[in-house]
Amino acid sequence: MSDMEIVVYKRDDGLWDWRMKAGNGEIIATSGGQGFTERNDAVEAAERVLEADSDMMLVFEEDA
């Protein structure tokens, strides 16, 4: 089982984004920084990445 996860979160500028984290918490990939205006668009993009590794988890960060 993979210990990586993809975290979907809302940025300080109000856009949605995702980042892939290794088991040690290190960020190893991001959506590229453009951001998404809709949460669902960020989730769909993250789900496309998940298709490559079905053991990876999708996690949602709560708004700060």
C-alpha positions as CSV (number, residue, x, y, z in Angstrom):
1,M,0.0,0.0,0.0
2,S,1.2,3.5,-0.9
3,D,1.8,5.9,2.0
4,M,1.4,8.9,-0.3
5,E,-1.6,11.1,-0.3
6,I,-3.1,13.9,-2.4
7,V,-4.3,16.9,-0.3
8,V,-7.0,19.2,-1.8
9,Y,-7.0,22.6,-0.1
10,K,-8.2,26.2,-0.4
11,R,-5.3,28.7,-0.8
12,D,-5.1,32.1,0.9
13,D,-6.1,33.7,-2.4
14,G,-9.3,31.8,-2.5
15,L,-8.4,29.4,-5.2
16,W,-8.4,25.6,-4.8
17,D,-5.3,23.5,-5.3
18,W,-3.8,20.0,-4.7
19,R,-0.5,18.7,-3.6
20,M,1.0,15.2,-3.3
21,K,2.7,14.3,0.0
22,A,5.0,11.4,0.7
23,G,4.7,9.3,3.8
24,N,7.2,11.6,5.6
25,G,5.0,14.7,4.8
26,E,7.3,16.0,2.1
27,I,5.5,17.7,-0.8
28,I,6.6,15.8,-3.9
29,A,4.2,17.2,-6.6
30,T,1.6,20.0,-7.0
31,S,-1.1,20.9,-9.5
32,G,1.3,23.5,-10.9
33,G,0.2,26.5,-9.0
34,Q,-2.4,27.9,-11.4
35,G,-5.2,27.1,-8.9
36,F,-8.8,26.3,-9.6
37,T,-11.8,28.6,-9.0
38,E,-14.1,25.6,-8.2
39,R,-13.3,23.0,-5.5
40,N,-14.7,20.3,-7.7
41,D,-12.2,21.1,-10.5
42,A,-9.3,20.6,-8.1
43,V,-10.9,17.3,-6.9
44,E,-11.3,16.1,-10.5
45,A,-7.7,17.0,-11.3
46,A,-6.5,15.1,-8.2
47,E,-8.6,12.1,-9.0
48,R,-6.9,11.9,-12.4
49,V,-3.6,11.6,-10.6
50,L,-5.0,9.0,-8.3
51,E,-5.9,6.8,-11.3
52,A,-2.1,6.2,-11.7
53,D,-1.9,4.8,-8.1
54,S,-5.1,3.4,-6.7
55,D,-3.5,2.9,-3.3
56,M,-3.0,6.6,-2.8
57,M,-5.5,8.5,-0.6
58,L,-7.4,11.7,-1.4
59,V,-7.5,14.0,1.7
60,F,-9.3,17.3,2.1
61,E,-7.8,20.0,4.3
62,E,-10.2,22.1,6.3
63,D,-10.2,25.9,5.6
64,A,-8.0,27.7,8.1
